Amino acid sequence: MPDFGSRWLNPELLQRGGQALTYKVTDADDPNRPIRVAKILNNPKEDRKARFLREIEVTETFDHPNVVRSLGRGETAGRKYPFFVMPLYQRGTLEECYPNLGTPLERLRLFLAICEGVNYAHAAGLIHRDLKPSNIFMTSECHPVVGDFGLCYRAEEDADGRNTQTTEAVGARKYMPPEWREGRTDTPQVNGDVYSLGKVLYWLFQGRVFDGHEDDHVTEHPILERSTVLHNQTPHPPQRWTLAEALAGELVDRTVRKKPQDRVNSVAALITDVTKAVERIEWHGRVLDFNLPKRCTFCGEGTYVLPPNHPFPRRDERRNPRPNSLGQWPFQNLQEFLKSLLGFGRATEGPIPICLVCTVCGNIQYFRLDLTSDKSGQKWNP
């Protein structure tokens, strides 16, 4: 059993990996004697040691709730193997927590937190290169923490290849983008991590790695099929589950792309897209992939149109807007009206949800045109 010094006591083997070993240890410097995790190099080769030392160095600078942080470092007595200590994440890894990850909306929120952790690393000049469920830890409150930066790429140090050859295929191949998998890039780019995040999102909803060809997924399977876990449950209301799956499928389509230029170009942009998806579900939104009006989601027979006494202009009122039962027409023209629906010029209030009514059953729904997929809301004509 390794000797971690006078502070980290009572080592107990937790996991044996190909590159490192992890041990549970007791923090003697803390009056509460909490249990921590000590990670020690399992391979004495110089290139592995260089990567491990760099992982120690980068984790010491982290300060984000969704990124692992180092609590201390040192060398074991005797063989002088380097090690560092990190918190013990009670729920283990994301992989170990499946399928107890909650509803589709909760899974999207979890994915958003993962993206925020990766984006923090990117802002620090690091590309993770090994994103997968087993490298994401879960706190006791079910918050994800991105870890294992042993294969990360740091441009300022790796440009000359001192630590990692950029053409070397490292990481989990099933989650790696094609250009990394095949060694076709001189310098790893951030959208390589975007690709891996798309694979993680697919796994979150399906419980398995996407194993098809990227182009096949885009052309033949544009929307995620329901996983066994989701299919065996009775969602309420059902529209939220369907919408979450559709939005997740859309995000996968935009990230799991063979050509880097076809993907979302950054994790920051992906965060914006995921945030919009979450908002659409929280607003009880509907999937609006085409121009309005859409078929009624309640009766399935009628279509949504503006109600007769709506304060927004009907087609016969565009040229000469007039007062109606709900008050004076508040906009000067149709363009001003559409801009308000999309949130332009309304920095404080935000976009206006538009009220539509079914032509058959009278079901009323509110739609946010700024949250429609593929920007179709911006082309809508009342």
Secondary structure in CASP SS format (residue, H / E / C, confidence):
PFRMAT SS
TARGET T0000
AUTHOR 0000-0000-0000
METHOD secondary structure of the structure
MODEL  1
M C 1.00
P C 1.00
D C 1.00
F C 1.00
G C 1.00
S C 1.00
R C 1.00
W E 1.00
L E 1.00
N E 1.00
P E 1.00
E E 1.00
L E 1.00
L E 1.00
Q E 1.00
R E 1.00
G C 1.00
G C 1.00
Q C 1.00
A E 1.00
L E 1.00
T E 1.00
Y E 1.00
K E 1.00
V E 1.00
T E 1.00
D E 1.00
A C 1.00
D C 1.00
D C 1.00
P C 1.00
N C 1.00
R C 1.00
P C 1.00
I E 1.00
R E 1.00
V E 1.00
A E 1.00
K E 1.00
I E 1.00
L E 1.00
N C 1.00
N C 1.00
P C 1.00
K C 1.00
E H 1.00
D H 1.00
R H 1.00
K H 1.00
A H 1.00
R H 1.00
F H 1.00
L H 1.00
R H 1.00
E H 1.00
I H 1.00
E H 1.00
V H 1.00
T H 1.00
E H 1.00
T H 1.00
F C 1.00
D C 1.00
H C 1.00
P C 1.00
N C 1.00
V E 1.00
V C 1.00
R C 1.00
S C 1.00
L C 1.00
G E 1.00
R E 1.00
G E 1.00
E E 1.00
T C 1.00
A C 1.00
G C 1.00
R C 1.00
K C 1.00
Y C 1.00
P E 1.00
F E 1.00
F E 1.00
V E 1.00
M E 1.00
P E 1.00
L C 1.00
Y C 1.00
Q C 1.00
R C 1.00
G C 1.00
T E 1.00
L H 1.00
E H 1.00
E H 1.00
C H 1.00
Y C 1.00
P C 1.00
N C 1.00
L C 1.00
G C 1.00
T C 1.00
P H 1.00
L H 1.00
E H 1.00
R H 1.00
L H 1.00
R H 1.00
L H 1.00
F H 1.00
L H 1.00
A H 1.00
I H 1.00
C H 1.00
E H 1.00
G H 1.00
V H 1.00
N H 1.00
Y H 1.00
A H 1.00
H H 1.00
A H 1.00
A C 1.00
G C 1.00
L E 1.00
I E 1.00
H C 1.00
R C 1.00
D C 1.00
L C 1.00
K C 1.00
P H 1.00
S H 1.00
N H 1.00
I E 1.00
F E 1.00
M E 1.00
T C 1.00
S C 1.00
E C 1.00
C C 1.00
H C 1.00
P E 1.00
V E 1.00
V E 1.00
G C 1.00
D C 1.00
F C 1.00
G C 1.00
L C 1.00
C C 1.00
Y E 1.00
R E 1.00
A H 1.00
E H 1.00
E H 1.00
D H 1.00
A C 1.00
D C 1.00
G C 1.00
R C 1.00
N C 1.00
T C 1.00
Q C 1.00
T C 1.00
T C 1.00
E C 1.00
A C 1.00
V C 1.00
G C 1.00
A C 1.00
R H 1.00
K H 1.00
Y H 1.00
M C 1.00
P C 1.00
P H 1.00
E H 1.00
W H 1.00
R H 1.00
E C 1.00
G C 1.00
R C 1.00
T C 1.00
D C 1.00
T C 1.00
P C 1.00
Q C 1.00
V H 1.00
N H 1.00
G H 1.00
D H 1.00
V H 1.00
Y H 1.00
S H 1.00
L H 1.00
G H 1.00
K H 1.00
V H 1.00
L H 1.00
Y H 1.00
W H 1.00
L H 1.00
F H 1.00
Q H 1.00
G C 1.00
R C 1.00
V C 1.00
F C 1.00
D C 1.00
G C 1.00
H C 1.00
E H 1.00
D H 1.00
D H 1.00
H H 1.00
V H 1.00
T H 1.00
E H 1.00
H C 1.00
P C 1.00
I C 1.00
L C 1.00
E C 1.00
R C 1.00
S C 1.00
T H 1.00
V H 1.00
L H 1.00
H H 1.00
N C 1.00
Q C 1.00
T C 1.00
P C 1.00
H C 1.00
P C 1.00
P H 1.00
Q H 1.00
R H 1.00
W H 1.00
T H 1.00
L H 1.00
A H 1.00
E H 1.00
A H 1.00
L H 1.00
A H 1.00
G H 1.00
E H 1.00
L H 1.00
V H 1.00
D H 1.00
R H 1.00
T H 1.00
V C 1.00
R C 1.00
K C 1.00
K C 1.00
P H 1.00
Q H 1.00
D H 1.00
R C 1.00
V C 1.00
N C 1.00
S C 1.00
V H 1.00
A H 1.00
A H 1.00
L H 1.00
I H 1.00
T H 1.00
D H 1.00
V H 1.00
T H 1.00
K H 1.00
A H 1.00
V H 1.00
E H 1.00
R H 1.00
I H 1.00
E H 1.00
W C 1.00
H C 1.00
G C 1.00
R C 1.00
V C 1.00
L C 1.00
D C 1.00
F C 1.00
N C 1.00
L C 1.00
P C 1.00
K C 1.00
R E 1.00
C C 1.00
T C 1.00
F C 1.00
C C 1.00
G C 1.00
E C 1.00
G C 1.00
T E 1.00
Y E 1.00
V E 1.00
L C 1.00
P C 1.00
P C 1.00
N C 1.00
H C 1.00
P C 1.00
F C 1.00
P C 1.00
R C 1.00
R H 1.00
D H 1.00
E H 1.00
R C 1.00
R C 1.00
N C 1.00
P C 1.00
R C 1.00
P C 1.00
N E 1.00
S C 1.00
L C 1.00
G E 1.00
Q C 1.00
W C 1.00
P C 1.00
F C 1.00
Q C 1.00
N C 1.00
L H 1.00
Q H 1.00
E H 1.00
F H 1.00
L H 1.00
K H 1.00
S H 1.00
L H 1.00
L H 1.00
G C 1.00
F C 1.00
G C 1.00
R C 1.00
A C 1.00
T C 1.00
E C 1.00
G C 1.00
P C 1.00
I C 1.00
P C 1.00
I E 1.00
C E 1.00
L E 1.00
V E 1.00
C E 1.00
T C 1.00
V C 1.00
C C 1.00
G C 1.00
N C 1.00
I E 1.00
Q E 1.00
Y E 1.00
F E 1.00
R C 1.00
L H 1.00
D H 1.00
L H 1.00
T C 1.00
S H 1.00
D H 1.00
K H 1.00
S H 1.00
G H 1.00
Q H 1.00
K H 1.00
W C 1.00
N C 1.00
P C 1.00
END
